[in-house]
Amino acid sequence: MHGALETPISFTLMVHHVVLYKLKPEVTPARVEEMMMNTRMQLLKIPEVLSIKCGKRIEPEMEWPFFIAIDFESMDKYAIFREDSIFVKFMEEIIKPNIEDSLALDFEMDPGKDVRFS
């Protein structure tokens, strides 16, 4: 009886999706600001997105000058997000015209833990 109440671990882990981007040389700082604004405005419209962060490099020498990080409840929600028309349009209109390369990283998170380790 006790074991029946426990949630299987695969259902309790959240997904943290991080993408690092290399920008084309012609992308100006103003364009990066536009990309950040559009990232928040567009992707927060998608119901599967729990939270989103994006940002630009501090050090000019940094290899990956732009990033987007998004949290999802599960890999299933992430899969739904990737097919969403808002995301597809965002990638085609905002991201692809401005980048040379990208590196996507997915991590599992335990939503029951305080990530700040207070």
N, C-alpha and C positions, 0 to 999 in steps of 0.2 A: 504494500500500500504506500509506504513512504517513497519508494522510487518512482511511482507513477506520477507524483506531483512535480518532479524535477523536469525543467525544460531542457531538451537536448541542446548541447553546446552550439551546434550549427545554427540554431535559431536565435541565440543570444548575442552573437558576435556582429558588430557593426562593421561597415566597410569605410575606410578612409582612402579616397582616390586622389592622388597627387599627379599633376602633369607639369613637367618642366619644359619650357620652350626656348629655342634659339630663334631670335628675330632676324628678319631680313635687314641688311645694312641701311636701307632707306627708311626704316621705321623710326619716326621721331619720338622724343619724350612725350609730346602732346598726343601722338597716336597711341602710345602705351597707356596714357591716362584714359583715353576713349575706350580702349580695349578693357581696362579694369571696370569702367562704369558699365559698359555693355555686358560684361560677364555677370555682374551682380544683377542688373536689371532683367536680363533675359533668363538666366538659369534659375533664378529664384521663383520664376513662374511655374516651374516644373514641380508637381506635387511630391515626387520621390526624393527631392533634394531636402535633406535635413538642415544642412548648413553649408555655406560656401565662403571661401576666402580666396583672394587673389592678390598678387603683389608684384613689385618690380625690384630689381636688384639694388643693393646699396653700394656695393663695390663695382666700379666700371669694368674691372677685369673678369668678373664672374661669367662663367661659360653659359649659364642659363639665366637670362635676364628677366624672365617672366614666368609666373607659376599660377596655377589654379588648383585649389584643394577643395574637395567636396565630400561630405559625409552622407552615407546611405544606411538605411536600416539593415540591408542584406544585399547579397549578390543579385538576388532576384530583382530588387528595386533598382540596382545599378543597371541591370540588363534592360529594364523597362525605360530607364532614363536615356540610355544610348540610342534607343529607337524613337524617342520623342521628337516630333517635328520641330519643336523650338530648338532643341539641341542640334539637330541636323543642320538647320538653317544657320544657327550661331557658328558652327564649325565652318560652314561654307563661306559665310559672309564676313565674319570677324576674325577667326583664327587662321584659316588656311592662307588668305592673301598676305598675311603678315609674318609668317614663320618659315624658317628653313628646316627645322628639325624639332622633334619632341621626344620626351622620355616619360612614359606613364608608369606609375608605381601604385600598387594596390596593397593596403594593409588591413588586417583584421584588428578591431578594437573591442575591448570589453566595456560595454556601456555602463557596467556597474561600478567601475573604478573612476575616481577623480583623477583626471590626467595631470592635474597640477601637483599631485603628491604633497598636499598641504601637511 
